[in-house]
Amino acid sequence: MENQKKNILCALKNLDLIVNATSVGLRRKKLDFFPLENIKASALIFDMIYSRVESPLMHTCQGLGVHAFDGPGRLVILNVKFSYFLRTGRNPATTKMCSCLEHYLQIDKMLSEGAQSQ
């Protein structure tokens, strides 16, 4: 078990891309088994969860200053961007799209929290 842990820590230092496609974040569980502190600063993290609240992985990445994208960001970058390009032949303003989506999700979260408190 100790060798396996050493191998994981060593591998994390060399990864350029990490994709979380598990349901761990949906249950709001911490990723204690995955020591993100050991990844290189230039690595990209994709958390495939579409959620109103920040997943534990996104929270940890933000605290470490690691570049991370969550489900809504992935939605804009991968789906909307390519769909827009296929239809128009032009690259869309993905920064603006992400900003609008983030704004919508914040409003949606506030409304759902307000409804739950009543």
Chimera marker file (.cmm) of the C-alpha trace (Angstrom):
<marker_set name="trace">
<marker id="1" x="0.000" y="0.000" z="0.000" r="1" g="1" b="0" radius="0.5"/>
<marker id="2" x="2.857" y="2.388" z="0.813" r="1" g="1" b="0" radius="0.5"/>
<marker id="3" x="4.484" y="1.758" z="-2.587" r="1" g="1" b="0" radius="0.5"/>
<marker id="4" x="1.165" y="2.399" z="-4.298" r="1" g="1" b="0" radius="0.5"/>
<marker id="5" x="0.835" y="5.731" z="-2.486" r="1" g="1" b="0" radius="0.5"/>
<marker id="6" x="4.387" y="6.715" z="-3.478" r="1" g="1" b="0" radius="0.5"/>
<marker id="7" x="3.624" y="5.840" z="-7.112" r="1" g="1" b="0" radius="0.5"/>
<marker id="8" x="0.494" y="8.009" z="-7.084" r="1" g="1" b="0" radius="0.5"/>
<marker id="9" x="2.361" y="10.961" z="-5.557" r="1" g="1" b="0" radius="0.5"/>
<marker id="10" x="5.133" y="10.613" z="-8.123" r="1" g="1" b="0" radius="0.5"/>
<marker id="11" x="2.663" y="10.355" z="-11.021" r="1" g="1" b="0" radius="0.5"/>
<marker id="12" x="0.757" y="13.456" z="-9.884" r="1" g="1" b="0" radius="0.5"/>
<marker id="13" x="3.897" y="15.558" z="-10.214" r="1" g="1" b="0" radius="0.5"/>
<marker id="14" x="4.085" y="14.683" z="-13.918" r="1" g="1" b="0" radius="0.5"/>
<marker id="15" x="0.454" y="14.994" z="-15.008" r="1" g="1" b="0" radius="0.5"/>
<marker id="16" x="-0.611" y="17.786" z="-17.344" r="1" g="1" b="0" radius="0.5"/>
<marker id="17" x="-4.327" y="17.004" z="-17.239" r="1" g="1" b="0" radius="0.5"/>
<marker id="18" x="-6.585" y="15.501" z="-14.576" r="1" g="1" b="0" radius="0.5"/>
<marker id="19" x="-10.241" y="14.744" z="-15.297" r="1" g="1" b="0" radius="0.5"/>
<marker id="20" x="-12.661" y="13.903" z="-12.507" r="1" g="1" b="0" radius="0.5"/>
<marker id="21" x="-15.479" y="11.915" z="-14.081" r="1" g="1" b="0" radius="0.5"/>
<marker id="22" x="-16.584" y="10.296" z="-10.831" r="1" g="1" b="0" radius="0.5"/>
<marker id="23" x="-19.640" y="11.082" z="-8.728" r="1" g="1" b="0" radius="0.5"/>
<marker id="24" x="-17.541" y="11.869" z="-5.628" r="1" g="1" b="0" radius="0.5"/>
<marker id="25" x="-18.224" y="15.616" z="-5.841" r="1" g="1" b="0" radius="0.5"/>
<marker id="26" x="-21.979" y="15.110" z="-6.086" r="1" g="1" b="0" radius="0.5"/>
<marker id="27" x="-21.953" y="13.666" z="-2.587" r="1" g="1" b="0" radius="0.5"/>
<marker id="28" x="-19.897" y="16.665" z="-1.390" r="1" g="1" b="0" radius="0.5"/>
<marker id="29" x="-17.133" y="14.330" z="-0.198" r="1" g="1" b="0" radius="0.5"/>
<marker id="30" x="-13.568" y="15.537" z="0.032" r="1" g="1" b="0" radius="0.5"/>
<marker id="31" x="-10.990" y="13.945" z="-2.229" r="1" g="1" b="0" radius="0.5"/>
<marker id="32" x="-8.749" y="12.839" z="0.625" r="1" g="1" b="0" radius="0.5"/>
<marker id="33" x="-7.527" y="9.902" z="-1.428" r="1" g="1" b="0" radius="0.5"/>
<marker id="34" x="-6.233" y="12.272" z="-4.124" r="1" g="1" b="0" radius="0.5"/>
<marker id="35" x="-3.489" y="14.587" z="-2.789" r="1" g="1" b="0" radius="0.5"/>
<marker id="36" x="-3.847" y="17.598" z="-5.079" r="1" g="1" b="0" radius="0.5"/>
<marker id="37" x="-1.118" y="19.458" z="-3.231" r="1" g="1" b="0" radius="0.5"/>
<marker id="38" x="1.341" y="17.315" z="-5.194" r="1" g="1" b="0" radius="0.5"/>
<marker id="39" x="0.274" y="18.278" z="-8.712" r="1" g="1" b="0" radius="0.5"/>
<marker id="40" x="2.354" y="20.672" z="-10.752" r="1" g="1" b="0" radius="0.5"/>
<marker id="41" x="1.133" y="24.240" z="-10.982" r="1" g="1" b="0" radius="0.5"/>
<marker id="42" x="0.736" y="24.108" z="-14.772" r="1" g="1" b="0" radius="0.5"/>
<marker id="43" x="-1.662" y="21.147" z="-14.703" r="1" g="1" b="0" radius="0.5"/>
<marker id="44" x="-5.261" y="21.570" z="-15.871" r="1" g="1" b="0" radius="0.5"/>
<marker id="45" x="-8.130" y="20.047" z="-13.912" r="1" g="1" b="0" radius="0.5"/>
<marker id="46" x="-11.567" y="19.260" z="-15.353" r="1" g="1" b="0" radius="0.5"/>
<marker id="47" x="-14.332" y="18.430" z="-12.891" r="1" g="1" b="0" radius="0.5"/>
<marker id="48" x="-17.204" y="17.080" z="-14.964" r="1" g="1" b="0" radius="0.5"/>
<marker id="49" x="-19.869" y="17.822" z="-12.338" r="1" g="1" b="0" radius="0.5"/>
<marker id="50" x="-22.716" y="20.175" z="-13.234" r="1" g="1" b="0" radius="0.5"/>
<marker id="51" x="-23.713" y="21.625" z="-9.892" r="1" g="1" b="0" radius="0.5"/>
<marker id="52" x="-25.037" y="24.828" z="-8.380" r="1" g="1" b="0" radius="0.5"/>
<marker id="53" x="-22.464" y="24.638" z="-5.626" r="1" g="1" b="0" radius="0.5"/>
<marker id="54" x="-18.717" y="24.401" z="-5.900" r="1" g="1" b="0" radius="0.5"/>
<marker id="55" x="-17.482" y="20.824" z="-5.736" r="1" g="1" b="0" radius="0.5"/>
<marker id="56" x="-14.782" y="19.855" z="-3.231" r="1" g="1" b="0" radius="0.5"/>
<marker id="57" x="-12.348" y="19.390" z="-6.119" r="1" g="1" b="0" radius="0.5"/>
<marker id="58" x="-12.989" y="22.888" z="-7.494" r="1" g="1" b="0" radius="0.5"/>
<marker id="59" x="-12.703" y="24.349" z="-3.997" r="1" g="1" b="0" radius="0.5"/>
<marker id="60" x="-9.350" y="22.641" z="-3.422" r="1" g="1" b="0" radius="0.5"/>
<marker id="61" x="-8.015" y="23.679" z="-6.839" r="1" g="1" b="0" radius="0.5"/>
<marker id="62" x="-9.041" y="27.279" z="-6.232" r="1" g="1" b="0" radius="0.5"/>
<marker id="63" x="-7.243" y="27.266" z="-2.889" r="1" g="1" b="0" radius="0.5"/>
<marker id="64" x="-4.095" y="25.890" z="-4.506" r="1" g="1" b="0" radius="0.5"/>
<marker id="65" x="-4.217" y="28.301" z="-7.430" r="1" g="1" b="0" radius="0.5"/>
<marker id="66" x="-4.502" y="25.449" z="-9.941" r="1" g="1" b="0" radius="0.5"/>
<marker id="67" x="-6.307" y="26.053" z="-13.241" r="1" g="1" b="0" radius="0.5"/>
<marker id="68" x="-9.581" y="24.159" z="-12.998" r="1" g="1" b="0" radius="0.5"/>
<marker id="69" x="-12.774" y="24.012" z="-15.037" r="1" g="1" b="0" radius="0.5"/>
<marker id="70" x="-16.072" y="22.659" z="-13.812" r="1" g="1" b="0" radius="0.5"/>
<marker id="71" x="-19.120" y="21.293" z="-15.605" r="1" g="1" b="0" radius="0.5"/>
<marker id="72" x="-20.666" y="24.643" z="-16.615" r="1" g="1" b="0" radius="0.5"/>
<marker id="73" x="-17.327" y="25.934" z="-17.865" r="1" g="1" b="0" radius="0.5"/>
<marker id="74" x="-16.852" y="22.753" z="-19.836" r="1" g="1" b="0" radius="0.5"/>
<marker id="75" x="-20.353" y="23.172" z="-21.252" r="1" g="1" b="0" radius="0.5"/>
<marker id="76" x="-19.480" y="26.569" z="-22.677" r="1" g="1" b="0" radius="0.5"/>
<marker id="77" x="-15.988" y="25.757" z="-23.844" r="1" g="1" b="0" radius="0.5"/>
<marker id="78" x="-16.648" y="22.398" z="-25.445" r="1" g="1" b="0" radius="0.5"/>
<marker id="79" x="-20.285" y="22.374" z="-26.488" r="1" g="1" b="0" radius="0.5"/>
<marker id="80" x="-21.368" y="25.949" z="-27.105" r="1" g="1" b="0" radius="0.5"/>
<marker id="81" x="-18.079" y="27.093" z="-28.617" r="1" g="1" b="0" radius="0.5"/>
<marker id="82" x="-17.972" y="24.309" z="-31.186" r="1" g="1" b="0" radius="0.5"/>
<marker id="83" x="-21.674" y="24.532" z="-31.951" r="1" g="1" b="0" radius="0.5"/>
<marker id="84" x="-21.387" y="28.283" z="-32.529" r="1" g="1" b="0" radius="0.5"/>
<marker id="85" x="-18.331" y="27.824" z="-34.730" r="1" g="1" b="0" radius="0.5"/>
<marker id="86" x="-20.016" y="25.107" z="-36.816" r="1" g="1" b="0" radius="0.5"/>
<marker id="87" x="-23.045" y="27.327" z="-37.416" r="1" g="1" b="0" radius="0.5"/>
<marker id="88" x="-21.300" y="30.653" z="-38.040" r="1" g="1" b="0" radius="0.5"/>
<marker id="89" x="-17.701" y="29.851" z="-38.945" r="1" g="1" b="0" radius="0.5"/>
<marker id="90" x="-16.567" y="32.329" z="-36.275" r="1" g="1" b="0" radius="0.5"/>
<marker id="91" x="-15.139" y="31.815" z="-32.818" r="1" g="1" b="0" radius="0.5"/>
<marker id="92" x="-17.511" y="32.974" z="-30.083" r="1" g="1" b="0" radius="0.5"/>
<marker id="93" x="-16.667" y="35.181" z="-27.103" r="1" g="1" b="0" radius="0.5"/>
<marker id="94" x="-16.374" y="32.283" z="-24.647" r="1" g="1" b="0" radius="0.5"/>
<marker id="95" x="-15.234" y="34.554" z="-21.821" r="1" g="1" b="0" radius="0.5"/>
<marker id="96" x="-18.498" y="36.478" z="-22.084" r="1" g="1" b="0" radius="0.5"/>
<marker id="97" x="-20.472" y="33.212" z="-22.337" r="1" g="1" b="0" radius="0.5"/>
<marker id="98" x="-18.799" y="31.817" z="-19.213" r="1" g="1" b="0" radius="0.5"/>
<marker id="99" x="-19.449" y="35.074" z="-17.378" r="1" g="1" b="0" radius="0.5"/>
<marker id="100" x="-23.148" y="35.031" z="-18.314" r="1" g="1" b="0" radius="0.5"/>
<marker id="101" x="-23.496" y="31.375" z="-17.342" r="1" g="1" b="0" radius="0.5"/>
<marker id="102" x="-21.770" y="31.996" z="-14.008" r="1" g="1" b="0" radius="0.5"/>
<marker id="103" x="-24.074" y="34.947" z="-13.346" r="1" g="1" b="0" radius="0.5"/>
<marker id="104" x="-27.121" y="32.818" z="-14.141" r="1" g="1" b="0" radius="0.5"/>
<marker id="105" x="-25.936" y="30.005" z="-11.864" r="1" g="1" b="0" radius="0.5"/>
<marker id="106" x="-25.381" y="32.456" z="-8.992" r="1" g="1" b="0" radius="0.5"/>
<marker id="107" x="-28.907" y="33.855" z="-9.384" r="1" g="1" b="0" radius="0.5"/>
<marker id="108" x="-30.338" y="30.346" z="-9.659" r="1" g="1" b="0" radius="0.5"/>
<marker id="109" x="-28.471" y="29.306" z="-6.501" r="1" g="1" b="0" radius="0.5"/>
<marker id="110" x="-29.741" y="32.342" z="-4.562" r="1" g="1" b="0" radius="0.5"/>
<marker id="111" x="-33.309" y="31.683" z="-5.676" r="1" g="1" b="0" radius="0.5"/>
<marker id="112" x="-33.156" y="28.021" z="-4.733" r="1" g="1" b="0" radius="0.5"/>
<marker id="113" x="-31.623" y="28.839" z="-1.324" r="1" g="1" b="0" radius="0.5"/>
<marker id="114" x="-34.347" y="31.447" z="-0.726" r="1" g="1" b="0" radius="0.5"/>
<marker id="115" x="-37.070" y="28.936" z="-1.603" r="1" g="1" b="0" radius="0.5"/>
<marker id="116" x="-35.569" y="26.351" z="0.779" r="1" g="1" b="0" radius="0.5"/>
<marker id="117" x="-35.468" y="28.805" z="3.697" r="1" g="1" b="0" radius="0.5"/>
<marker id="118" x="-39.178" y="29.605" z="3.420" r="1" g="1" b="0" radius="0.5"/>
<link id1="1" id2="2" r="1" g="1" b="0" radius="0.2"/>
<link id1="2" id2="3" r="1" g="1" b="0" radius="0.2"/>
<link id1="3" id2="4" r="1" g="1" b="0" radius="0.2"/>
<link id1="4" id2="5" r="1" g="1" b="0" radius="0.2"/>
<link id1="5" id2="6" r="1" g="1" b="0" radius="0.2"/>
<link id1="6" id2="7" r="1" g="1" b="0" radius="0.2"/>
<link id1="7" id2="8" r="1" g="1" b="0" radius="0.2"/>
<link id1="8" id2="9" r="1" g="1" b="0" radius="0.2"/>
<link id1="9" id2="10" r="1" g="1" b="0" radius="0.2"/>
<link id1="10" id2="11" r="1" g="1" b="0" radius="0.2"/>
<link id1="11" id2="12" r="1" g="1" b="0" radius="0.2"/>
<link id1="12" id2="13" r="1" g="1" b="0" radius="0.2"/>
<link id1="13" id2="14" r="1" g="1" b="0" radius="0.2"/>
<link id1="14" id2="15" r="1" g="1" b="0" radius="0.2"/>
<link id1="15" id2="16" r="1" g="1" b="0" radius="0.2"/>
<link id1="16" id2="17" r="1" g="1" b="0" radius="0.2"/>
<link id1="17" id2="18" r="1" g="1" b="0" radius="0.2"/>
<link id1="18" id2="19" r="1" g="1" b="0" radius="0.2"/>
<link id1="19" id2="20" r="1" g="1" b="0" radius="0.2"/>
<link id1="20" id2="21" r="1" g="1" b="0" radius="0.2"/>
<link id1="21" id2="22" r="1" g="1" b="0" radius="0.2"/>
<link id1="22" id2="23" r="1" g="1" b="0" radius="0.2"/>
<link id1="23" id2="24" r="1" g="1" b="0" radius="0.2"/>
<link id1="24" id2="25" r="1" g="1" b="0" radius="0.2"/>
<link id1="25" id2="26" r="1" g="1" b="0" radius="0.2"/>
<link id1="26" id2="27" r="1" g="1" b="0" radius="0.2"/>
<link id1="27" id2="28" r="1" g="1" b="0" radius="0.2"/>
<link id1="28" id2="29" r="1" g="1" b="0" radius="0.2"/>
<link id1="29" id2="30" r="1" g="1" b="0" radius="0.2"/>
<link id1="30" id2="31" r="1" g="1" b="0" radius="0.2"/>
<link id1="31" id2="32" r="1" g="1" b="0" radius="0.2"/>
<link id1="32" id2="33" r="1" g="1" b="0" radius="0.2"/>
<link id1="33" id2="34" r="1" g="1" b="0" radius="0.2"/>
<link id1="34" id2="35" r="1" g="1" b="0" radius="0.2"/>
<link id1="35" id2="36" r="1" g="1" b="0" radius="0.2"/>
<link id1="36" id2="37" r="1" g="1" b="0" radius="0.2"/>
<link id1="37" id2="38" r="1" g="1" b="0" radius="0.2"/>
<link id1="38" id2="39" r="1" g="1" b="0" radius="0.2"/>
<link id1="39" id2="40" r="1" g="1" b="0" radius="0.2"/>
<link id1="40" id2="41" r="1" g="1" b="0" radius="0.2"/>
<link id1="41" id2="42" r="1" g="1" b="0" radius="0.2"/>
<link id1="42" id2="43" r="1" g="1" b="0" radius="0.2"/>
<link id1="43" id2="44" r="1" g="1" b="0" radius="0.2"/>
<link id1="44" id2="45" r="1" g="1" b="0" radius="0.2"/>
<link id1="45" id2="46" r="1" g="1" b="0" radius="0.2"/>
<link id1="46" id2="47" r="1" g="1" b="0" radius="0.2"/>
<link id1="47" id2="48" r="1" g="1" b="0" radius="0.2"/>
<link id1="48" id2="49" r="1" g="1" b="0" radius="0.2"/>
<link id1="49" id2="50" r="1" g="1" b="0" radius="0.2"/>
<link id1="50" id2="51" r="1" g="1" b="0" radius="0.2"/>
<link id1="51" id2="52" r="1" g="1" b="0" radius="0.2"/>
<link id1="52" id2="53" r="1" g="1" b="0" radius="0.2"/>
<link id1="53" id2="54" r="1" g="1" b="0" radius="0.2"/>
<link id1="54" id2="55" r="1" g="1" b="0" radius="0.2"/>
<link id1="55" id2="56" r="1" g="1" b="0" radius="0.2"/>
<link id1="56" id2="57" r="1" g="1" b="0" radius="0.2"/>
<link id1="57" id2="58" r="1" g="1" b="0" radius="0.2"/>
<link id1="58" id2="59" r="1" g="1" b="0" radius="0.2"/>
<link id1="59" id2="60" r="1" g="1" b="0" radius="0.2"/>
<link id1="60" id2="61" r="1" g="1" b="0" radius="0.2"/>
<link id1="61" id2="62" r="1" g="1" b="0" radius="0.2"/>
<link id1="62" id2="63" r="1" g="1" b="0" radius="0.2"/>
<link id1="63" id2="64" r="1" g="1" b="0" radius="0.2"/>
<link id1="64" id2="65" r="1" g="1" b="0" radius="0.2"/>
<link id1="65" id2="66" r="1" g="1" b="0" radius="0.2"/>
<link id1="66" id2="67" r="1" g="1" b="0" radius="0.2"/>
<link id1="67" id2="68" r="1" g="1" b="0" radius="0.2"/>
<link id1="68" id2="69" r="1" g="1" b="0" radius="0.2"/>
<link id1="69" id2="70" r="1" g="1" b="0" radius="0.2"/>
<link id1="70" id2="71" r="1" g="1" b="0" radius="0.2"/>
<link id1="71" id2="72" r="1" g="1" b="0" radius="0.2"/>
<link id1="72" id2="73" r="1" g="1" b="0" radius="0.2"/>
<link id1="73" id2="74" r="1" g="1" b="0" radius="0.2"/>
<link id1="74" id2="75" r="1" g="1" b="0" radius="0.2"/>
<link id1="75" id2="76" r="1" g="1" b="0" radius="0.2"/>
<link id1="76" id2="77" r="1" g="1" b="0" radius="0.2"/>
<link id1="77" id2="78" r="1" g="1" b="0" radius="0.2"/>
<link id1="78" id2="79" r="1" g="1" b="0" radius="0.2"/>
<link id1="79" id2="80" r="1" g="1" b="0" radius="0.2"/>
<link id1="80" id2="81" r="1" g="1" b="0" radius="0.2"/>
<link id1="81" id2="82" r="1" g="1" b="0" radius="0.2"/>
<link id1="82" id2="83" r="1" g="1" b="0" radius="0.2"/>
<link id1="83" id2="84" r="1" g="1" b="0" radius="0.2"/>
<link id1="84" id2="85" r="1" g="1" b="0" radius="0.2"/>
<link id1="85" id2="86" r="1" g="1" b="0" radius="0.2"/>
<link id1="86" id2="87" r="1" g="1" b="0" radius="0.2"/>
<link id1="87" id2="88" r="1" g="1" b="0" radius="0.2"/>
<link id1="88" id2="89" r="1" g="1" b="0" radius="0.2"/>
<link id1="89" id2="90" r="1" g="1" b="0" radius="0.2"/>
<link id1="90" id2="91" r="1" g="1" b="0" radius="0.2"/>
<link id1="91" id2="92" r="1" g="1" b="0" radius="0.2"/>
<link id1="92" id2="93" r="1" g="1" b="0" radius="0.2"/>
<link id1="93" id2="94" r="1" g="1" b="0" radius="0.2"/>
<link id1="94" id2="95" r="1" g="1" b="0" radius="0.2"/>
<link id1="95" id2="96" r="1" g="1" b="0" radius="0.2"/>
<link id1="96" id2="97" r="1" g="1" b="0" radius="0.2"/>
<link id1="97" id2="98" r="1" g="1" b="0" radius="0.2"/>
<link id1="98" id2="99" r="1" g="1" b="0" radius="0.2"/>
<link id1="99" id2="100" r="1" g="1" b="0" radius="0.2"/>
<link id1="100" id2="101" r="1" g="1" b="0" radius="0.2"/>
<link id1="101" id2="102" r="1" g="1" b="0" radius="0.2"/>
<link id1="102" id2="103" r="1" g="1" b="0" radius="0.2"/>
<link id1="103" id2="104" r="1" g="1" b="0" radius="0.2"/>
<link id1="104" id2="105" r="1" g="1" b="0" radius="0.2"/>
<link id1="105" id2="106" r="1" g="1" b="0" radius="0.2"/>
<link id1="106" id2="107" r="1" g="1" b="0" radius="0.2"/>
<link id1="107" id2="108" r="1" g="1" b="0" radius="0.2"/>
<link id1="108" id2="109" r="1" g="1" b="0" radius="0.2"/>
<link id1="109" id2="110" r="1" g="1" b="0" radius="0.2"/>
<link id1="110" id2="111" r="1" g="1" b="0" radius="0.2"/>
<link id1="111" id2="112" r="1" g="1" b="0" radius="0.2"/>
<link id1="112" id2="113" r="1" g="1" b="0" radius="0.2"/>
<link id1="113" id2="114" r="1" g="1" b="0" radius="0.2"/>
<link id1="114" id2="115" r="1" g="1" b="0" radius="0.2"/>
<link id1="115" id2="116" r="1" g="1" b="0" radius="0.2"/>
<link id1="116" id2="117" r="1" g="1" b="0" radius="0.2"/>
<link id1="117" id2="118" r="1" g="1" b="0" radius="0.2"/>
</marker_set>
